Amino acid sequence: MSRQELFTGRDGARRLSEKNRSRERDLASRRLMTLGRHIEEGERMHPGATGDFSGLLSDLAIAVKLIWREVSKAGLIDILGVTDKHNASGDEVKKLDEFADETIYKAMDHGGHLCVMASEESEGLIEIPTRYPVGKYVLVYDPIDGSSNIDANASIGSIFGVFRRVTPSGPGTDADCLQPGYKQVAAGYVVYGPSTIFVYCTGKGVHGFTLDPSVGEFLLSHENVVIPKRGKIYSINEGNYLRWDDGVKNYINYLKKEDKATNRPYSSRYIGSLAADFHRNLLYGGIFMYPSDKSHPGGKLRLLYEASPLSFIVEHAGGRATDGKERILDIVPTSLHQKTPLFIGSGEDVKEAEEFIQGKRSY
């Protein structure tokens, strides 16, 4: 009699062996599920699909791999440090910001999938060169999120959203980009950290793929991600505390108070890279906050390039995103670089934050 049979009996051992084999088959299947294959299988769910959308995501994945290649060599090549430029929002442009912005543009400009692009790093629209065909989609993106972390070798990211154009034909216009977030057909982000992970959503679940450098492929690692209804983490730059409204101060003070019945105090975790902070909270539960303050009365994060794509993802994962009063995905942008406050994460946590901000609760 085997050791397994000794402790479980023959029938139990047989069931355990079958369960182990099933688990091994599942793991093998997951290892073979590349990002490219996942995109193709999603396309097959739409019989009338032309392949344009799949091609768009595949081109974007190539750009991400090129950015990862440079990030992984930071400190060995001349990619660290700043340029002498400032972006449309007035932020100092890092060398890696510039490289990533140019890389995404070059990967996406010629495929015939897009009619226009818009980037946090570019003041106006990014037009498709006239020598290339234009398509029916629009790409908005933050090429490098968390630029202040670059030189310290901390986690950074990329964020993107995809819309269908609203103009009938020809080059894309402002109207194609200035759409509310709920009209996105896809959104995603990348975290460049201990490993590089590509997370995306097309409205049918949120899925994460981790880059295997040995084969150069993104492999499925996080399938159908669902954010916990409530977490135990809050992420906010508390250095701005004195500039906040009383509602935000009261909520933070509430989270710090010890109360076993409500699992408080919460733990404070803040990386300073929105994509990285959001990714952790998506998996573990919790809330990320970047409120308005006396220095930034309209908020600091960009609606198009940061808030809307991540809000699309969090809602499809079962979470919530708001500016404190209004659902982020309902906000209609009026300018390419419009900013917004952001409260995003587990549904119950975000709802609770709204109650404090709106004065319905006090500490």
Buried (B, 14 or more C-beta within 10 A) or exposed (E): EEEBBEEBEEEEBEEBEEEEEEEEEEEEEEEEBBBBEBBBEBBEEEEEEEEBBBBBBBBBBEBBBBBBBBBEEBEEEEBBEBEEEEBBBEBEBBBBBBBBBBBBBEBBBBBBBBBBBBBBBBEEBBBBEEEEEBBBBBBBBBBBBBBEBBBEEBBBBBBBBBBBBBBEEEEBBBEBBBBBBBBBBBBBBBBBBEEBBBBBBBEEBBBBBBBBEEEEBBBBBBEEBEBBEBBBBBBBEEEBEEBBBEBBBBBBEBBEEEEEEEEEBBEEBBBBBBBBBBBBBBBBBBBBBBBBBEEBEEBBBBBBBBBBBBBBBBBBBBBBBBBBEEBBBEBEBEEBBBBBBBBBBBBBBBBBBBEBBEEEBEB
